[in-house]
Amino acid sequence: MTHFLRRPRWSPYLVGLGIGLLSCVTFLAMDKQLGVSTTFVRAVGAAEGLVSPEHVSNNAYLASHTKGSGLIDWQFALVLFLAVGGFLSAWLARSRRGPELPALWKESLGESRVRRHVFAFLGGALVMWGARLAGGCTSGHGISGTMQLALSSWVTLAAIFAGGVVAARLLYARGRA
């Protein structure tokens, strides 16, 4: 039997338990909630602050997210180690390549690597924009907010699932015809 760290896909129950325990630790030990999107706002504020510190201080959004906190903090470490963890997981599972491209992708956009990377970047940018509009990312609302029974997080989580269902139906409607 393969050790669970070497499996290409882990049990969602085990991963969910781990995320729940990590959330409890961050609440109890640091009085913080899990989330990652604010790190990107801080990074933008830090980069803009190098060029034009007065712009950052005069921009209410950037100023409110960068005031009193450096770029490197626990949340920055979480973002960094999410990438490190993904790499380690692939390395331990000896997975050098991702799965085959879905037929829908090939049919719509072809097999170009450049095109895949451009669309991945644009998709990530849209997700980040939506996360900031919603006042937090899926981990911030879906995990931390719902653990605190925040109504806004439950509404956001319901909207995320509803949006996913609508998007899937639109994307895969051709396959049923």
C-alpha positions in Angstrom: 0.0 0.0 0.0 1.4 3.4 -1.0 2.1 5.9 1.8 -0.5 8.7 1.7 2.1 11.3 0.9 3.1 9.5 -2.3 -0.4 9.3 -3.7 -1.2 11.6 -6.6 -4.6 12.5 -5.0 -5.1 12.6 -1.3 -8.3 11.8 0.6 -10.5 14.9 0.7 -11.5 13.9 4.2 -7.9 13.9 5.4 -7.1 17.2 3.7 -10.3 18.8 5.1 -9.4 17.7 8.6 -5.9 19.2 8.1 -7.3 22.5 6.9 -9.8 22.5 9.8 -7.0 21.9 12.3 -4.8 24.5 10.7 -7.7 27.0 10.9 -8.2 26.2 14.6 -4.5 26.7 15.3 -4.4 30.1 13.5 -7.5 31.2 15.4 -6.3 30.1 18.8 -2.6 30.8 18.5 -2.5 33.9 16.4 -6.1 35.3 16.5 -6.0 35.2 12.7 -8.1 33.6 10.0 -6.9 31.6 6.9 -6.9 33.5 3.7 -4.4 34.4 1.0 -5.8 37.2 -1.3 -4.7 40.0 1.1 -1.1 39.0 0.6 -1.4 40.0 -3.1 -2.8 43.4 -2.1 0.1 43.9 0.3 2.6 42.9 -2.5 1.1 45.4 -4.9 1.2 48.1 -2.1 4.8 47.3 -1.4 5.8 47.4 -5.1 3.9 50.7 -5.6 5.4 52.0 -2.4 8.9 51.7 -3.9 7.9 53.8 -6.9 5.4 56.2 -5.3 4.9 56.0 -1.5 2.5 59.0 -1.6 0.2 57.1 -4.0 -0.1 54.2 -1.6 -0.8 56.5 1.4 -3.4 58.4 -0.6 -5.1 55.3 -1.9 -7.6 54.3 0.8 -7.7 50.6 -0.4 -4.0 50.1 -0.5 -3.4 52.1 2.7 -5.9 50.1 4.7 -4.3 46.8 3.6 -0.7 47.8 4.0 -0.8 49.9 7.1 1.1 48.5 10.1 2.0 45.2 8.3 5.0 44.4 6.4 5.0 42.3 3.3 6.5 39.3 4.9 4.2 37.9 7.6 2.4 34.6 8.4 0.0 35.0 5.5 2.9 35.6 3.0 4.5 32.4 4.4 1.2 30.6 3.8 1.1 31.7 0.2 4.7 30.8 -0.3 4.3 27.4 1.3 1.2 26.6 -0.7 3.4 26.7 -3.8 6.2 24.7 -2.0 3.6 22.2 -0.8 2.3 21.7 -4.3 5.8 21.1 -5.6 6.6 18.6 -2.8 3.3 16.8 -3.3 4.0 16.4 -7.1 7.6 15.4 -6.3 6.7 12.8 -3.7 4.0 11.3 -6.0 6.6 11.3 -8.8 4.1 13.2 -10.9 6.1 15.2 -13.4 3.2 16.2 -15.7 -0.3 17.1 -15.2 -3.2 15.1 -16.6 -4.1 15.1 -20.3 -5.8 18.3 -21.5 -9.6 18.0 -21.4 -11.3 17.5 -24.7 -13.3 20.7 -24.3 -10.0 22.7 -23.9 -8.4 21.1 -27.0 -11.6 21.7 -29.0 -12.0 25.3 -28.0 -8.4 26.6 -27.5 -6.0 24.0 -29.0 -2.9 22.6 -27.4 -0.6 25.6 -27.4 1.4 25.9 -24.1 1.7 29.7 -24.5 -2.1 29.9 -24.9 -2.6 27.7 -21.8 -0.3 29.9 -19.7 -1.9 33.1 -20.9 -5.4 31.8 -20.1 -4.2 30.5 -16.7 -2.7 33.9 -15.9 -5.9 35.7 -17.0 -8.1 33.3 -15.1 -6.0 33.8 -12.0 -6.2 37.5 -12.3 -10.0 37.3 -12.7 -10.3 35.1 -9.6 -8.1 37.5 -7.6 -10.2 40.5 -8.8 -13.4 38.6 -7.7 -11.8 37.7 -4.4 -11.0 41.3 -3.6 -14.5 42.4 -4.7 -15.9 39.8 -2.3 -13.7 41.0 0.6 -11.8 37.7 0.6 -10.9 34.5 -1.2 -12.5 31.1 -1.1 -10.3 30.1 1.8 -11.1 33.3 3.7 -14.8 33.1 3.2 -15.3 29.3 2.6 -13.2 28.1 5.5 -12.5 30.9 8.0 -15.7 32.9 7.6 -18.1 29.9 7.7 -16.2 28.6 10.8 -17.1 31.9 12.4 -20.7 31.6 11.1 -20.4 34.9 9.3 -23.5 35.4 7.1 -21.5 37.2 4.4 -19.2 34.1 4.1 -22.2 31.7 3.8 -23.7 33.9 1.1 -20.4 34.1 -0.7 -19.9 30.3 -0.5 -23.4 29.8 -1.9 -22.6 32.2 -4.7 -19.4 30.4 -5.5 -21.2 27.0 -5.8 -24.0 28.5 -7.8 -21.5 30.2 -10.1 -19.6 26.9 -10.5 -22.8 25.0 -11.4 -23.8 27.7 -14.0 -20.3 27.8 -15.5 -20.2 24.0 -15.7 -23.5 23.8 -17.4 -22.5 26.5 -19.9 -19.1 24.9 -20.6 -20.3 21.3 -20.9 -23.7 21.9 -22.5 -22.2 21.0 -25.9 -21.3 17.6 -24.7 -24.9 16.6 -24.1 -26.2 17.5 -27.6 
